[in-house]
Amino acid sequence: MSSKKLAIILSHPVQYYAPLFAVLSKEIELKVFYAFQPNAVQQGKEGFGQAFQWDINLLEGYNYEFVTNMAKAPSSATYTGCDTPNLGERLKDYGATHMVTFGWHLKMYRQALQYAKSNKIPIAVRGDSQLNPQLASWKKIIKKIYYPFFLNQYDAFLSVGSRNKAYLKYYGVPERKIIFSPHAIDQAFWKGQRKKENSTFVFLWVGKFIPLKRPLDVIQAFKKMLAEDANLKEKVVLQMVGSGALLDEAKEQTKDGKQIQFLGFKNQTELKSVYAGADCLILSSDSETWGLVVNEAFAAGIPAIVSEACGCGPDLINVATGKVYPTANIEKLKVAMQSILEQSENAEQISNLEKALGEKNRLYSLERNIQSFQEFIENY
């Protein structure tokens, strides 16, 4: 390792980022600075509907520190209240030569930016924001005026995909500052061994049962598909993983049939085996900056159907890897499900799927992320 020291600033340990930090630390000297560690109750309040802790170690394999957090998170939320006035002192003691914040919306991230600019330390930001066509007009005007000035303070941007890149360019970030740093997961963990107990085709939905995730759309599309073809009742099932406010309503809509199964909340190791028995993932969200469950599905070897609102659509979904449908359009979702079913019976399309998933997994990998962080450190 060189004399370069990378400081990563993040609000709290996240199940998707811990594997990334562990991989990066093998090639780059780094330290992750966190503001807080959510407890089981706090974590469950973010739409899960139950208290829990992740069953994988989110602090293993890399150097980290929890800095003093002077803000108190509201009792109804977890991801706010990050005020770390001594962050600069901790960064100085560490000897950071480069910094990366995972966003810019928290006070902690702005404190990191201020320290970087005051001490002439190169700083990059990694995010997955995309343009929101539903944003209020007055907000669009304010952001269009303010963001080019604000974002220009960063030396580089680690962009996870094409929609995020378009977002940055829209707000005046020059191409030369944007480094491709793809969203990725621990593919070795999610790959597993395919386990099919019978020939039943399994559609899988994974998420929080909240309006934003639109689980009821999937139920309605699935029921519509079965109503149009009675022969499918013995051939397909819909498995829904998760908990949340809409769970009871979802169960009420499905009490007349056995083809829709509610598996409840599944932690990481439990969810891995669910993917192994599924044939296609559905991501139906109203808003999704990316959708890392699609990366998990691809690692498990299955295609995905995603709504147009999902940021991963342009990057991960093509004719071989799945379908994209208009958000909230139940009829189009049903058609996409029917199409995936047909493809699953075609040997040539199965072969194309395996090849296409392999290509996507190679590009959207933790290993590819090492290159992006190294590029930032070497060029700034």
C-alpha positions in Angstrom: 0.0 0.0 0.0 1.1 3.6 -0.7 1.3 6.5 1.7 -2.1 7.6 0.5 -4.8 7.3 3.1 -8.5 7.3 2.1 -11.2 8.5 4.6 -14.7 7.4 3.8 -17.5 9.2 5.6 -20.9 7.5 6.0 -23.7 8.0 8.5 -23.9 4.4 9.7 -23.0 0.8 8.7 -25.0 -0.4 5.7 -25.3 -4.0 4.6 -24.6 -3.1 1.0 -21.5 -1.1 1.6 -19.6 -3.2 4.2 -18.5 -5.8 1.6 -17.3 -3.0 -0.6 -15.1 -1.5 2.2 -13.7 -4.9 3.0 -12.6 -5.4 -0.7 -11.3 -1.9 -1.0 -9.2 -2.2 2.2 -7.2 -5.0 0.6 -5.9 -2.6 -2.1 -6.2 0.9 -0.5 -5.4 2.1 3.0 -8.7 3.4 4.3 -10.8 4.1 7.3 -14.5 4.5 7.5 -15.9 7.2 9.8 -19.5 6.6 11.0 -21.8 8.8 13.0 -23.9 6.2 14.7 -24.9 2.5 14.9 -28.6 1.9 14.7 -30.1 -0.4 17.3 -32.7 -3.1 16.4 -35.7 -0.9 17.1 -34.3 2.1 15.1 -33.5 -0.1 12.2 -36.9 -1.6 12.1 -38.6 1.8 12.1 -37.4 2.4 8.5 -40.4 0.8 7.0 -39.7 -2.8 8.1 -42.4 -2.9 10.7 -40.3 -5.0 13.2 -37.1 -4.7 15.2 -34.1 -6.6 13.8 -30.3 -6.6 13.3 -28.6 -7.7 10.2 -27.2 -11.2 10.6 -23.9 -10.4 8.8 -21.1 -8.5 10.4 -21.1 -5.0 8.9 -17.8 -4.0 10.7 -15.6 -6.9 9.6 -12.6 -6.7 7.3 -11.8 -2.9 7.3 -10.7 -0.1 9.6 -13.5 2.1 11.0 -14.3 4.6 13.8 -17.5 6.0 15.3 -17.0 9.7 15.8 -18.9 11.8 18.4 -22.4 12.6 17.2 -23.9 15.6 18.8 -27.3 15.3 17.2 -30.1 13.0 18.4 -32.0 11.0 15.9 -35.7 11.6 16.1 -37.6 8.7 17.7 -39.4 8.1 14.4 -36.3 8.0 12.2 -32.9 6.5 12.0 -31.0 8.1 9.1 -31.0 11.7 10.4 -29.3 13.5 13.2 -25.6 13.4 12.0 -23.7 16.3 13.6 -20.1 15.4 14.1 -18.1 18.6 15.0 -15.0 16.7 15.9 -14.8 14.9 12.6 -12.1 17.2 11.4 -9.9 16.3 14.4 -10.4 12.6 13.8 -9.6 13.0 10.1 -6.4 15.0 11.0 -5.3 12.3 13.5 -5.8 9.6 10.8 -3.8 11.6 8.3 -6.3 11.5 5.5 -4.9 12.4 2.1 -8.2 11.7 0.2 -11.9 11.7 1.2 -15.1 10.2 -0.1 -18.5 11.0 1.3 -21.5 8.8 0.5 -23.8 11.7 -0.2 -24.1 15.4 0.6 -27.4 15.8 2.3 -26.3 15.2 6.0 -24.6 17.7 8.1 -21.8 15.2 8.7 -21.1 15.2 5.0 -21.0 19.0 4.8 -18.6 19.1 7.8 -16.4 16.7 5.9 -16.5 18.9 2.8 -15.6 21.9 4.8 -12.6 20.2 6.4 -11.4 18.9 2.9 -11.6 22.4 1.4 -10.0 24.1 4.4 -7.1 21.6 4.3 -6.8 21.3 0.5 -7.6 17.5 0.6 -9.1 16.1 -2.6 -12.7 15.0 -1.9 -15.1 12.9 -4.0 -18.8 12.1 -3.4 -20.5 8.8 -4.3 -24.2 8.9 -4.8 -27.0 7.5 -6.8 -29.4 10.4 -7.2 -31.4 10.6 -10.4 -33.6 13.3 -11.9 -37.1 13.3 -10.6 -39.7 14.5 -13.1 -42.3 14.8 -10.3 -40.2 17.3 -8.4 -42.1 20.6 -7.7 -41.3 23.4 -10.2 -40.0 25.7 -7.5 -37.7 23.0 -6.2 -36.4 22.4 -9.7 -35.6 26.1 -10.1 -33.8 26.4 -6.8 -31.7 23.3 -7.4 -30.9 24.3 -10.9 -29.5 27.6 -9.5 -27.8 26.3 -6.4 -26.5 22.8 -7.3 -23.9 23.9 -10.0 -22.3 26.1 -7.4 -22.5 23.6 -4.5 -21.4 20.6 -6.5 -18.4 22.4 -8.0 -16.8 22.2 -4.6 -16.2 18.5 -5.0 -13.1 17.4 -6.9 -14.7 14.2 -8.3 -17.9 12.2 -8.4 -18.1 8.4 -8.1 -21.2 7.7 -10.3 -23.0 4.4 -9.9 -24.8 4.4 -13.3 -26.1 6.2 -16.3 -29.1 8.0 -14.6 -26.8 9.3 -11.9 -24.3 10.5 -14.5 -27.1 12.3 -16.3 -28.2 13.9 -13.0 -24.7 15.2 -12.4 -24.3 16.6 -15.9 -27.7 18.2 -15.7 -26.4 20.2 -12.7 -23.3 21.3 -14.4 -20.7 18.6 -13.3 -18.2 18.3 -16.2 -17.6 14.9 -17.7 -13.9 14.9 -16.6 -15.0 14.9 -12.9 -17.2 11.8 -13.2 -15.8 8.4 -12.5 -17.8 5.2 -13.1 -18.2 3.4 -9.7 -20.9 0.9 -10.2 -23.4 -0.2 -7.6 -22.5 -3.7 -6.6 -23.0 -6.4 -4.0 -21.0 -9.4 -2.7 -21.8 -11.7 -5.5 -20.0 -14.7 -3.9 -22.4 -14.4 -1.0 -25.5 -14.3 -3.1 -24.6 -16.8 -5.8 -25.3 -19.9 -3.8 -26.5 -23.2 -5.4 -29.7 -23.2 -7.4 -32.4 -25.2 -5.5 -35.6 -26.1 -7.2 -37.9 -28.5 -5.4 -40.2 -28.8 -8.3 -41.0 -27.4 -11.8 -43.1 -24.5 -10.4 -42.0 -21.1 -11.8 -41.4 -18.7 -8.8 -41.8 -15.0 -9.2 -40.1 -13.2 -6.3 -40.8 -9.8 -4.8 -38.5 -8.5 -2.0 -39.1 -5.3 -0.1 -40.9 -3.3 2.5 -44.7 -3.5 2.4 -45.1 0.3 2.0 -46.8 2.4 -0.7 -43.5 3.5 -2.2 -42.7 -0.1 -3.1 -46.1 -0.8 -4.6 -46.4 -4.5 -3.6 -50.2 -4.5 -4.3 -49.4 -3.9 -8.0 -47.5 -7.1 -8.2 -50.4 -9.0 -6.5 -52.9 -7.6 -8.9 -50.8 -8.3 -12.0 -50.2 -11.9 -10.8 -53.9 -12.5 -10.2 -54.8 -11.0 -13.5 -52.3 -13.3 -15.3 -53.9 -16.4 -13.5 -57.4 -15.2 -14.4 -56.5 -15.1 -18.0 -54.9 -18.5 -18.1 -56.3 -21.1 -15.7 -53.6 -23.6 -16.6 -51.0 -21.4 -14.9 -52.5 -22.0 -11.4 -50.5 -25.3 -11.1 -47.4 -23.9 -12.7 -46.5 -20.5 -11.1 -46.4 -19.0 -7.6 -45.6 -15.5 -6.3 -43.4 -15.3 -3.2 -43.3 -12.0 -1.3 -40.6 -11.3 1.2 -40.8 -8.5 3.7 -42.9 -6.8 6.3 -44.5 -3.4 6.7 -47.7 -1.4 6.9 -49.3 -2.8 3.8 -48.8 -6.5 4.7 -52.2 -7.1 6.1 -53.9 -5.5 3.1 -51.8 -7.6 0.8 -52.8 -10.8 2.6 -56.5 -9.7 2.5 -56.3 -9.4 -1.3 -54.8 -12.9 -1.6 -56.8 -15.0 0.9 -58.7 -16.7 -1.9 -55.7 -18.4 -3.4 -52.6 -20.5 -2.6 -50.4 -19.2 -5.4 -49.3 -16.2 -3.5 -47.0 -16.9 -0.5 -45.9 -14.5 2.2 -42.5 -15.4 3.6 -42.2 -12.6 6.1 -39.0 -10.6 6.8 -35.9 -12.5 5.8 -32.4 -11.5 7.0 -29.4 -11.7 4.6 -28.5 -15.4 5.0 -32.2 -16.5 4.9 -32.9 -14.4 1.8 -30.0 -16.0 0.0 -31.8 -19.4 0.0 -35.0 -17.7 -1.2 -33.2 -16.4 -4.2 -31.8 -19.8 -4.9 -35.3 -21.2 -5.3 -36.7 -18.3 -7.4 -36.9 -17.8 -11.2 -37.5 -14.1 -11.6 -37.4 -11.0 -9.4 -40.0 -8.2 -9.6 -39.1 -4.7 -8.4 -42.2 -2.5 -8.6 -41.2 0.7 -6.8 -42.6 4.2 -7.3 -39.1 5.5 -6.7 -35.8 3.7 -6.5 -32.5 5.4 -7.0 -31.1 2.0 -8.1 -32.4 -1.2 -6.7 -29.6 -3.4 -5.4 -32.0 -6.4 -5.0 -31.6 -6.7 -8.8 -27.9 -7.1 -8.4 -28.6 -9.8 -5.8 -31.0 -11.6 -8.3 -28.4 -11.4 -11.0 -25.8 -12.9 -8.7 -28.3 -15.7 -7.9 -28.7 -16.3 -11.7 -32.2 -15.1 -12.3 -33.7 -12.2 -14.4 -35.6 -9.3 -13.2 -38.7 -7.2 -14.0 -38.4 -3.6 -12.9 -40.5 -0.5 -13.1 -39.3 2.5 -15.1 -38.8 4.3 -11.8 -35.9 2.0 -10.9 -32.5 3.6 -11.5 -30.9 0.3 -12.4 -33.1 -0.2 -15.4 -31.0 1.4 -18.2 -27.8 -0.3 -16.9 -28.9 -3.8 -15.9 -32.0 -4.7 -17.9 -31.8 -5.6 -21.5 -33.7 -8.0 -23.8 -31.8 -10.9 -22.2 -31.8 -10.0 -18.5 -35.4 -9.0 -17.9 -38.1 -6.5 -18.6 -38.8 -2.8 -17.8 -42.5 -1.7 -17.5 -44.2 1.6 -17.0 -44.4 2.3 -13.3 -47.8 1.5 -11.7 -49.1 0.0 -15.0 -50.5 -3.4 -13.9 -51.4 -4.5 -17.4 -47.9 -3.9 -18.6 -46.5 -5.7 -15.6 -48.7 -8.7 -16.3 -47.5 -8.8 -19.9 -43.8 -8.6 -18.7 -44.5 -11.6 -16.4 -46.0 -13.6 -19.2 -43.1 -12.8 -21.5 -40.6 -14.0 -18.8 -42.5 -17.2 -18.5 -42.3 -17.8 -22.2 -38.6 -17.1 -22.3 -38.0 -19.6 -19.5 -39.2 -22.4 -21.8 -36.8 -21.4 -24.6 -33.4 -23.1 -24.5 -31.7 -20.4 -26.6 -33.1 -17.6 -24.4 -32.0 -19.4 -21.3 -28.5 -19.5 -22.7 -28.6 -15.8 -23.6 -29.7 -15.0 -20.1 -26.8 -16.9 -18.5 -24.3 -15.1 -20.8 -25.9 -11.7 -20.2 -26.0 -12.1 -16.5 -22.4 -13.0 -16.5 -21.4 -9.9 -18.4 -23.5 -7.6 -16.0 -22.0 -9.3 -12.9 -18.5 -8.8 -14.1 -19.1 -5.1 -14.7 -21.2 -4.3 -11.7 -18.9 -5.9 -9.2 -17.0 -5.0 -6.1 -13.8 -5.6 -7.9 -14.7 -3.0 -10.6 -15.2 -0.5 -7.7 -11.5 -0.9 -6.6 -10.6 0.6 -10.0 -12.8 3.6 -9.5 -11.5 4.5 -6.1 -7.9 4.0 -7.3 -8.6 6.3 -10.2 -9.8 9.0 -7.9 -6.7 8.7 -5.6 -4.2 8.6 -8.5 -5.7 11.5 -10.4 -6.3 14.0 -7.6 
